[in-house]
Amino acid sequence: MKNRIKIYFGIALLAATVSSCNLDKEPLNGPATGTFPSNETEAENGLLGAYKALTLLDASSTPFLHVLDNITDIGYARPGNNYTPGITSSYTTDNALATKPWTAHYKTLARVHLVLDKLPGLQGKIPPEKLKQLDAELRFIRAYVYSQLIELYGGVPLLTKNVPLGEANIAKTDAAEIRQWIIEELTAIADALPVNQSAYGKVRASSVAAYMLKARVALYAGKFDLAAASADQAIKLSNGLHELTPFNESINYAGKNHVAGEPDVSNIFGHEGFKSSKEWIWVMEYNINVPGNVHNQQYYAASRLGRGVAYWGPTQDFIDSFQASDGLSITESTEYDASNPFANRDPRLDMYCVRPGSRFLGYQFEMNSSFKNVSNYWPVLNGTSDKPAVVANADQSNAARSYSGYLWRKHVDIKDFATTSVNGQSDLNIGLFRYAELLLIYAEAKIEANKIDNSVYDAINQIRLRAHMPVLKAGLSQAELRKALRYERKVELASDGFRWYDLRRWGIANQILNGNLYLNRDANKWTSAVLTKIDDNASPVYNTALANKVFGVQNVIFKINKDELWPIPESEIVMVPNLKQNPGY
């Protein structure tokens, strides 16, 4: 007879699941409530449950990390109560997007502690090395979750064990103290983890991932020497295991029109990439055969003709940030031509973004009303014709077409669109740590510590050479290297979920997110006069009077001493009197 285990966590911080959480484990010979886990198999299942819990944080059925950049200067979401408040300083304490991570992350912590708290009692039942690894993996997940919580909410309650219901009135721990705790935790466990867990599809944490997380947390804390040393250790451990994956031959279509072909990054960011690319260090796994372990990211990201709803996409500000192919900004390069703005640009513009005149998901993508009909290349792709068909241009005529005028190509795999329904669920994995970010963490830490050597150039140039871009000039100053680094983070990590954190920790959010954010929903033409310069943060500065006439405008607001943090859910404040709301809410 199947026994349903119902575990009582007693953590008031779990919002709607205050007193209990169903794990939905139904083993044929299930353990009694309160004894889980009682052996190695159950402990391992509990660990896998904690990993799976990370996949449950989403917004609009899209994994949260791939939503986050769309409430910054580089991406734009369909206007609405959940997303627009993030760039207009109007979050409320019950805003679904702003409060959802809190609940989701504390649920994950509950799953971690369900197993972690019981491990000491399993000594003698589990081989010592196995027990040590289980402990390390669970603590790694916990450290990662807290690294996310403090970036969004600042100080939060730091739970290092399961808390009985009667003791759950817990105050915040300062974010700086939590960062130091995370660093100490990762120092303690990094070498207890296997160097490589590729047998599990990089779903389980490795020592490379632990050192990388330590480096990221140290970087965000301004501990640059520690960040550089930790990143260097992760890079050394990655030797033979992790490296940048070259773009496939479709990079040759970058800067060309839809007739040439369709740029494609699935060998890194698609099903193929998650299977074979060495670039990935740690990923969240989705599996369509597991109930509830899917997402609708593809549906929300895709074009209207491509079976999607064009829910978010890059801004004009981001498109104008891409350098020309000579490595200069478009306000400085002689290769840039505003009348043909997508030619002779950093190929990542087309590899990571979808712009008018290109091909996306088998269709010509156009946003201007002059394109009543466009080419459908699926007959060619399917081998039923040697010529594309002609179809009505729903990408332009649909009232809910792209609101920015552009779409994200990154994290969209055309293979899903040959098989799924109109709102087709996908089990495309989501990358959490990749080698490109590790290289950029290392380079930034060395730059900010002002310990610049050839290794800094090498780290950045590896990424630029992969993108077929010129290497950095030798002998750059610290300020010049900082600008180069910020360009690479902005472009290479776009749509990966880091931009909001970068704007805040660099102290430029009040500069970048105040004023006008530009969109080009109608694909209007523009002249070079709309831009005055690309600043030291690799961000475009516009001639406002001209830009306002050409582009659509979204006013953005960032209030100092408020918008650095998101609001804690009001329900939590009510239930936990010692928990104080963040300033300004």
N, C-alpha and C positions, 0 to 999 in steps of 0.2 A: 504494500500500500504506500502511495506517495505521501510524504509529509511536507507540508509547506513550512519553511522556516520563516518566522517573523522576528526580526532582530530589533530590539528597543535600544536606540542609541542614547536617548535622553539629552540631545543637544538642542538647546533652544535656538541656536543659530541656523537651524535648517528651515526656517520660515514655515512653509506649508506642511512640512514633514517634521514638525517639532519633536514629537515623541516616538516616532517609529519610521522605519524604512523597510519596505519589502524588497528583498533581494531576488525574489522569484526563483529561488533554487529549489528544484524538485527532484532530488536524487531518489532512486528506487529504494534505497535503504538510508534515508536521511537521518542526520544526527538530531538529537533533541535540541530544542531552543536553548540558547545560552552556552552550548558546548562547542559550537562552530568557531574556529576549525579545530578538529581533534586529531588530525593526522596530516601527512605531507600532501596528499592529494587535495584535501579540502583547503589547506593553506595556499597551495598553488592556484586553485580555483578562485579563492578570495583575492589573490593578487591580480589575476586576470580580470576579475570584476572591477577592481580599482582602475586598471588601465582602461577598461571599457567605459567607465564612468566619465572619463575625460571627453569621450565622443558625444556626450549628451548636451553639452553647452552649444547652443545654436541660436540663431535669430533668422526669422523668415526661412526656416528649414535649411539654413546655410551654416556650416561650422563658424563659430564666433570669430576666429582669427581672420577669416576671409571677408568678414563684415567690417571689421574695425577700421581699415584704411579708408572706407567709404564715408567716414565722418571726420575727415581731415581735409587738407588742402589738395590731396592728390586723387581723391575719389569722391563720388557723389551718389547718394542713394535717392530713390524716388521720394519726393517730398512727402512728409507725413509726421505723425505725432511721435514716432519712435526714433527716427533718425535725424531729422532736421534740428531738434532741440540740442543735439550734440555739438552743433557748430553755431548755434545762436544763443548759447548760455541760458537755455531754458529747460534743462532737465528738471523733472520733479522727483520727489522721493518715491513715487510709484511708477515711474517710467519703466516700461518693460525691458528695454535694452539696457538701461543703466543699472538696473537692479538684478537682472537675471544671473550675471556671473557670480554674484555673492552667493546666492542659493545653490547654484550648480557646483561651485568649488567646495562649499562646505559639505555637500552631499558626497563629493569625492573623498574628502578628508574622513568622513564617517566610514566609508568603505575601507580606507586605509587602516584606520584604527581598529576596525572589526577584527582584522587579522594581526596587525602589528602588536596590539596589546596582549595577544594570546601567545605570541611566539616564545617567550621565556618558559611557558608551561609545556612547550613541545620539545624541549631539550631531551635527548635520549630517544625520541620518536622520529626525529629527522636527522640525517647525517649533519655533522657540524658545519661543513662547508656549504651545504645546501641551505641550512638555517641562516647562515651568515649572508648568503646571497639574497634570500627572501627578505631579510631585514633591510638590506641595502636598497633593494628595488622599491620597497614600500616607502622608505624614507626619501628616496629620490622623488617619487611621485608627490609626496607631501611637500618637499622643498619646492618643486616646480609649481604646485598649486599656490603656495604662499608667495612665490615670486610674481605670479599673476595678480593675486589679490592686492598686494601692496602697490603695484603700479596703477591700479584703477582706484583704490579706495584709501591709500595711505596706511596709517595704523589700523590694524584689525585685531580681533581676539586671536591670540596664538595658542592653539590647542595642540598639545603634544601627547595627549592620550584621550580616550573616551571620557566624557564628562557626565556624571549622573545628573538627572533632571533637576534635582534640588540644588545643584551647585553650578548651574549654568548661567548665573548672572555675572558674566565675565566682561571686564573692561578691555579697552584696546591696549595693545602693545605698540609702542612707537615703531614706525616703519624702518628707521635706521637700525633699531635693535633687532627687528626681524631679519633684515638683510644680513646682519652679522651672524645671526643664528643659522640662516640658510648656508652661509659660507662655511661655518663650522660643521654643520651637518654633512655638507658635500665633501669637505676635507676628510671627515671620518669614514665615509662610505665609498669614495671614488675607487679606491684600489680593491675593494671587496666585490666589485662588479666585474663581469667578464669584459675583456677588451672589445669583443665582438659578439653580438647576438643576432647575426644575420639569419641564423636558422629559424628565428621567429619573425622574419620579415622586417627587422629593425623596429618592431613594436615594443620590445622590451629594452630597458635602459642598459647602456654599456658604460664602461669607465670613460670612454670618449665623451659620451653625453653628459656625464657627471662633471667632468672638467670643463666642458663647454658651458654648462649652466652656471657653474661657479664663476667662470670668466664673464658671462653676461651680467650676472648679479653684481659682481665687483665693478664692472664698467659702469653700470647704472648708478652705483653708489659713489663713483668718483675715485675708487681705489685702483688707479691705473696700473701701478706696478703689479699688483696681485692679478688684475685682469689679464695683463700681458703674459705673465708667467703661467697662469692657468690655461689660457688659450694656446700658448706654446706647447704645453704638455699635451693638450688635446690634439694638436696638429702632429706632434711626434707619434702619438699613439695611433693616429689615423694612417700612418705610412703603410701602404699596401692595402688599406681597407677603404679609405674615403679619399675622394678627389673630385674635382670639377668634371662634370660630364659635358663634352662638346655639344653645341647645338647641332641638330641634324642638318641635312642639306637644304632644308626649306628656308634657312637663313638667307639663301640666295634670292628669295622672293621679297625680302625686306626692302622697302622703298619703291617697290613696283606695284602695278595695279593688279586687279583680280584676274586678269587674263593669264598672267604669269604663273600663278599658283597660290596656295594657301600656306602662310607661315604656320609652323606647328612646333610646340614645345612638349609634346606628350612623352618624348623620350626622357624628360626630366620630371615634368609636372603632371603626367598622365598615367594611365594604368601601366604602360610599358616602363615608365620611369620609376615608379614605385617598386616594380618587380626587379629591375636590373641596374638602375643607376647607383653608382657608388657615392653620389653626392649626398644622399640622405643618411643622416645619423640617427634620427629618432622620428617615428611617424605614429599617427593615430590610425588604427586599422578599422575599416568598415567592411562589412560582409553581408551581402544581400540575402544570404541563407540564414542569417541570425535575425530573429524578429526585432525590429526597432533599430537595427544597426545600419541605417542608410541615411542619406540626406538628399535634399533637392537643390543643392548648390548649382548644378548644371542648368536646371530649369530657370533659376533666378538670374543667372549670369548670361544666358544665351540670348541671341537676337530674336526678334519676333518671327522672322522667316525660319530661324533655326529651332523652332519649337519652344522658345523661351519667352520670358516677359521683360527682358532688358532692364532689370531692377536697379543695377548699379553699373558705374563705369568711370573711367578716368576723367578728370577735369581738363579744361583748356590749360590751366596753370601747369598741370603735370605734363601735358603734351609739349608745351613750350619749354619745359625744363630740359628735354633731351638735347644733348649736344649734336652738332653737325659731325659728319663722319671724319673730319680732320681733328676732332677732339676739342674744338673751340665751341663756346656758346653760340647760339644762333644770332645773337646781337653782335658777335665779333667775327664770325666765319664768313669768308667770301663764297663758300660752297652752299650756303643757305639761300634759298630763293622763296620769299613769302608767297609768290604766285604758284609755287609748286612745293608746298611746305613739308611734305612727307618724304621727299627725295633727299638723298645724301645726309641721312641722319643716323645716329646711333641705332644699329639694327634692333636693339631691344624695344624701340618704340613699336615696331611691328610684331616682334616676337611676343611681347607681353600685353600689347593693347590692340584694339580693333579700331581702325579709323576709316573715314569715307574713302571709297575707291579700292579698298582691299577686299579679299575674300575671307569669309568666316562661316564655318560650319556648312560649307558647300554652296554658299550664296554670295553674290556681289553685295557688299554693304554700302548703302548710300542713305544719307539723311536729308539731302536737299530735295525740295519739292519738284525740281525739274526732272527728277528720276522717277517717273511713274511706273516704269517696269525695270526689272534687273535680271541678271543671268542666274539661272539655277544650274549648278554644275553636278548635281547628283546623277543625272543620266550618264554623264561622262565617268563619274566615280564608280557607278554600278556596272559600267560596260554595256549599257543599252543603247548608247549613242556616242558619236564622236564629236557632237556639238552640244553646248549647254542649251537648256530650255529657257524660255522667257516667262517670267511670272510677275504678277502685280507686286509692287514694292510695299509690303506691309511694314517693313522697318521704318518707313517714312510716314505712311498714312495712318498707322495705328495711334490713337490718342495717347496711349501709355507707352509710346516708343521710348528709346533711351533719352533720359532727361539731361545728360551731359553732352550728348552727341557722339560719344565714344563708348566702347565696351571693353571688358577685360578678356584677353585671350588666355592669359596665364590661368592655370587651374581649371581649364575647360578641355575636355577630351572629346574629339569628334566621334570616337567609337561609341560613346554613350548615346549619341543622337541617331545612330543607325538601328538601335535596338529598343530604346525606351519609348514610353507613351508621352503624351503632350506634357504631362507633369511628372515625367519619369524619374523614379528614384534611382540614385546612383550609389555605388559603394566604392567610388574613387577615394583612395586614402588621402589623408591630410598631413602634410609635412610639418613637423614641429622644429626640428633642428636640421640644418644642412650645412655643408662644408663652406659654401659661399659666405654665409653669415659668420662662421667661425673665423675665416680669413679677415673679414671686416672688423670683427671684435678685436682681433689681435692688432691690426693696423691702427685702429682708433686709439686703443690703449697706449700704444707706443708713441703715437703722435701727441696725445694729451699729456703724457709723461715727459714729453720733449726728449725722448731717447730714440731719435730717428736714425735708422741705418738702412742698409740695402734690403733687409727683410721686410720693411714697411712697403717699399716700392714693389717688391716681389709679390706680396700678398694682394695688393690692389691690382697690379698688372696682370696677375693670373686671371682675374675676373674680366678685366678689360680685353685681354687677348682672346678670351673665350667668346666675347661679343664682337670680335673683329674690329676693336677700337684701338687707336694708337696708345702706346704706353705713356706713362707720365714722364715729363721732362725731368732730368736729374737736377739736383741742387735746389729743390723747392724749399721755401721757408715753412715753418710750422703752420702759419696761417694759410699758405697756399695748399699744403697737404691736407689741412682740415677741410678746406673747401672741396678738394678732390674726393676726400673720404665721404663727405656729406652728400656729394653727387652720387657716388656709388651706392650708398645705403638707400638713397631715395629711389634710384632707378632699379638696382638689382633686387632689392627686397620689396618692391612695390607689390601690393595686394597680399603680402605675407602677414600683415598685422603688426608692423613695428613703427609705423610713421607717427602714431599718436604718442607713443613713448618717447620717440626721438625728439619731437617738437618740445615736449615738456622738459626733458632732461637737459636739452641744449639751451633752454631758457629763451626760446624764440617763438613759442606758441602765441604770445600776446602780439607779436609782430606779424606772424604769418596768418593767423586766424582772426584778424580784425580788419574790417573793410570789405572789399569785394572779392568773391570767388567767381571765376569766369567759366561759363558753359557755352557750348556751341551746338545746340540742339538742332538748328536748321542748317548746319554746315555752311555758314556764311563765309565768304572769302574775306581776307584781311590783308593789310599791308604791313610792312616791317615797322611802320611808325607807331603801331599799337604798343610796341615794347620799347622800354627805355634802356633796360639792362637786365642781366641775370646777376643776382647779388651774391654775396660771399657764402650764402647758405644754399646755393644752386636753385634759387627760387626767382621766378620772373617778376619784374617790376614793370607795371603797365602805365601807359599814358591814359589815365582814367577817362578823360573826356572822349577819346577816340574808342577805347575798348568798350565803353558803355554803349556806344552806338552800334558796334559790330556783334558783340557777344551777349548772351544771356547773363544775368547777374544774380548771384545769391549773396546777400549780405551776411557776413559772418561776424560773430562777437566772441571775444575771449575776455573774461573778467579775472584779473589777478586776485589771488587769495580766495578763489572759488573754483574756477574751472580746471585747476590743476588736478582735482579729484572728482570722482563721481559720487552721487549721493548713496548713502546706505539705505536699504529698503526701510520705509517707515514702519512696516510691520515688525521689523527687528528692533527698532528703537523702542516701540511700545512694549515689546515682550521682554526686553533686556534693559532695565533702567540704567545700568552702569555703562551702556553703550551710547556714546555721544555722537550726534550727527556731525558730518563734515561741515566746515564753514560755508556759509552762503546759501544753505538749503533749509 
